[in-house]
Amino acid sequence: FVLIMFGLTHYLLFQQSIILASTSILDNEKILMQLNIEPLVFVAISFFKTARTFLYSALLYHIINQLINPGISIRILAYPVLLFLLATLSWSFSIILASVTVFYRDLKQLIGIVLYILMYFSPVIYTADFFPDKFRELLLYNPIACLFSWLQWSMFGLTPPSIVNSIFLVLFTICSFVLAHSVYRNSRSKFTKAF
């Protein structure tokens, strides 16, 4: 129960921030056509609404976890870094999808489905040890799977991903962030007539 709630609490930050932000520019196109407002503001508002809800959920989760499993491990020091990676990936995908959805409006129906599939291909409600070794290594090349495996390690002491998977996760996060801002910068002039 504790592991499942931990996984779902953190995955919902990723999922909900992307779903809300993906239509944030599109939903405010009338405002953008009339006023000189930076479109990224709408993505940020959606993202921070989700982050605020996550903070309440995470705080409640950690209180319950301490009641069930008292004590803190040194591994918890990795948790803020991992949370930062999760937030960065969420932010990056939010910007990319918010920018692309303006031009491909049918994409908003597909996003939710893809995010649900991604959840089942990542150790959110199960552990990575559930898979045989030869499939586990392949599974952990999914950056979200690798990140959640590290989160489980920081909280529960489960087996961490390999160094290769971890390097791929960090590089993927950096590339996603750069790509997101590049896509936004190249698309920004098409979002509004005010610029």
C-alpha positions in Angstrom: 0.0 0.0 0.0 2.7 2.5 1.0 4.7 1.7 -2.2 1.7 2.0 -4.5 0.6 5.3 -2.9 4.1 6.7 -3.2 4.3 5.8 -6.9 0.8 7.2 -7.7 1.4 10.4 -5.7 4.5 11.1 -7.7 3.2 9.9 -11.1 0.2 12.2 -10.7 2.5 15.2 -10.6 3.9 14.1 -13.9 0.6 13.1 -15.5 -1.6 16.0 -14.3 0.9 18.7 -15.0 1.2 17.5 -18.6 -2.5 17.0 -19.1 -3.4 20.5 -17.7 -0.6 22.3 -19.3 -1.0 20.6 -22.7 -4.1 22.7 -23.5 -3.2 25.8 -21.5 -2.1 27.9 -24.5 -4.9 26.6 -26.7 -7.5 27.3 -24.1 -6.4 30.9 -23.8 -6.0 31.7 -27.5 -8.6 34.5 -27.4 -6.7 36.3 -24.6 -3.4 35.8 -26.5 -4.9 37.3 -29.7 -5.9 40.5 -27.8 -3.3 41.1 -25.1 0.5 41.1 -25.1 1.0 38.2 -22.6 3.8 35.7 -22.7 2.1 32.3 -23.6 4.4 30.4 -21.3 2.7 32.1 -18.3 -0.4 29.9 -18.9 1.8 26.7 -19.0 3.4 27.9 -15.7 0.1 28.5 -14.0 -1.2 25.0 -14.9 2.1 23.5 -13.8 2.2 25.3 -10.5 -1.4 24.4 -9.7 -0.5 20.7 -10.1 2.7 21.2 -8.1 0.8 22.8 -5.2 -1.6 19.8 -5.1 1.3 17.4 -5.2 3.0 19.1 -2.3 -0.1 18.6 -0.1 -0.4 14.9 -1.3 3.3 14.3 -0.8 3.2 15.8 2.7 0.3 13.7 3.7 2.0 10.6 2.2 5.2 11.2 4.1 3.3 11.6 7.4 1.4 8.3 6.8 4.7 6.6 5.8 6.4 7.8 9.0 3.5 6.4 11.1 3.7 3.0 9.3 7.5 2.8 8.9 9.1 5.1 11.4 12.7 6.1 10.8 14.7 7.9 8.1 17.5 6.5 6.0 20.5 8.4 4.6 19.0 7.6 1.1 16.4 10.3 1.7 19.1 12.8 0.8 18.7 11.7 -2.9 14.9 12.4 -2.8 15.1 16.2 -3.5 17.4 15.6 -6.5 15.1 13.0 -7.9 12.0 15.2 -7.3 13.8 18.0 -9.2 14.4 15.6 -12.1 10.7 14.6 -12.1 9.6 18.3 -12.0 12.0 19.1 -14.8 10.7 16.3 -17.0 7.1 17.3 -16.2 7.9 21.0 -17.1 9.6 20.0 -20.3 6.9 17.8 -21.6 4.3 20.3 -20.5 5.9 23.0 -22.7 6.4 20.7 -25.7 2.9 19.4 -25.6 1.3 22.9 -25.0 3.2 24.2 -28.0 2.4 21.3 -30.3 -1.3 21.0 -29.3 -2.0 24.5 -30.6 -1.3 23.1 -34.1 -2.5 19.5 -33.7 -5.6 19.9 -31.6 -6.6 16.2 -31.7 -3.4 15.4 -29.7 -5.1 16.3 -26.4 -7.2 13.1 -26.5 -4.1 11.0 -27.2 -2.0 12.5 -24.4 -4.0 11.0 -21.6 -4.0 7.5 -23.2 -0.2 7.6 -23.7 0.4 8.8 -20.1 -1.7 5.8 -18.8 0.3 3.4 -20.9 3.5 5.0 -19.8 2.5 4.4 -16.1 2.1 0.7 -16.7 5.5 0.5 -18.4 7.2 2.2 -15.4 7.6 0.9 -11.9 4.9 3.2 -10.4 2.6 0.6 -8.8 5.2 -2.2 -8.8 8.9 -2.6 -8.3 11.5 -3.0 -11.1 12.5 -6.3 -9.5 9.2 -7.7 -10.7 10.8 -8.2 -14.1 13.6 -10.7 -14.9 17.1 -9.2 -15.1 17.4 -9.2 -18.9 14.1 -7.3 -19.3 14.7 -5.1 -16.3 17.7 -3.4 -18.0 15.7 -2.7 -21.1 12.7 -1.4 -19.0 15.0 1.0 -17.2 16.0 2.7 -20.5 12.6 4.3 -20.2 13.6 7.5 -18.3 10.4 7.6 -16.3 10.9 3.9 -15.2 14.5 4.7 -14.3 13.5 7.8 -12.3 10.7 5.9 -10.4 13.1 3.0 -9.7 15.5 5.6 -8.1 12.6 7.1 -6.1 11.8 3.6 -4.8 15.4 3.2 -3.8 15.5 6.5 -2.0 12.4 5.7 0.0 12.4 1.9 0.4 16.0 0.8 -0.3 15.0 -1.2 -3.4 17.6 -2.1 -6.1 18.7 1.1 -7.9 19.1 1.3 -11.7 22.5 0.8 -13.3 24.9 3.7 -13.9 24.2 3.5 -17.7 20.4 3.9 -17.1 21.1 6.7 -14.7 23.3 8.6 -17.1 20.7 8.1 -19.8 18.0 9.6 -17.5 20.1 12.7 -16.7 21.0 13.3 -20.4 17.4 12.7 -21.5 16.2 15.2 -18.9 18.7 17.9 -20.0 17.9 17.3 -23.7 14.1 17.4 -23.0 14.5 20.7 -21.2 16.5 22.2 -24.1 14.2 20.8 -26.7 11.1 22.1 -24.9 12.4 25.7 -24.8 13.6 25.5 -28.4 10.1 24.2 -29.6 8.4 26.9 -27.6 10.7 29.7 -28.9 10.2 28.6 -32.5 6.4 28.3 -32.1 5.8 31.4 -29.9 5.2 33.9 -32.7 2.3 31.7 -34.0 0.5 31.6 -30.7 -0.5 35.3 -30.7 -0.9 38.3 -33.0 0.1 40.6 -30.1 3.9 39.7 -30.5 
